[in-house]
Amino acid sequence: MYALIEFAGKQFRVEEGGSIKVPYVDGKVGSKVTIDKILYMDDGKNKTVGTPTVPGAKIDGEILSHGRERKVVVFKFKRRKGYQKKNSHRQEFSILKVGKVGKVKKAAAKETAKPIGSKPAATKAAAPKKKVTEKPAVKKAAPKKKPAPKKPAAKKTAPAKPKETEE
């Protein structure tokens, strides 16, 4: 039996008794975790696809350990500009052991006992509603814009030649 779950914004395929590496979960090692967002379940006979999640399904898990990933180096630079920035970080994670995968059984609904000889409460007749006539919306006609007057084309004139003087 396996299921597809959504946990911390990521999707994982889990099986009963298996373990998964997820982003860091607050909690001590050994504490219990319940996952309600099950997207798909397969128990060998029945396959259930959620819309978007399977209703009434949950998975119990336990935190096995916490840790940190390898260092990731972020190096930004712009060539020929003398700009360089170096940054790094280590992402934290948790390892969860998957427990029982299955659906939650619904509790039996308790019926309330009715006393014998009591009359049901009289219901008031609803007053007829007044009809409201809606007036059609009046649309104002937008004033028509006149096209902008065309400017006359500028005449091209040759540059004035300097007069030649003979000496």
C-alpha positions, 0 to 999 in steps of 0.5 A: 500500500502506498500513497502520494502526499503533500507535505510542506509544499512538496509531494512525496510517495510514501509506503507503510514502514518507509521513511522520507526526507522532508523540510525541517519539522518543528518537534522533538525526535520521537514525536508524532506527526499526522499528515492529512493532505493525501492526494492519491492512495493505492491499497492493492485493490482500490485506487483512490484519487483525491479532488484535490485530497482524499477525504477522510484519509490520514497518515501517522508518522514519527520524527526519526532525526533532524539534520542539515544538507551539504553546503550550497554556495551562491555566487553572483557576479557581473562580468567586467563590472567588478561586482561579486557576491558570495553567499552560502547556506545549509538547508535543514531537514527531518526524516520521518518514519511513515506509520499506518496509511489508511482512512479514518473511520467515521464515528457513529452518529448518535440520535437524540431521543424525542420525548413522547407527547410533545408537539412540534413547534409551529412554524410561522408562515413566511410573509410574501415578498414584495416585488421589486421592479428594477429600472433599466440602467440608462447609459450616457452616450459618450461625446464624439471626439473630433479628429485633430486638425492636420498640420500642414507639412513643413516646406524644406528649404535649402540652406543659404549659401554664403556669398562669395566675395572676390578679392 
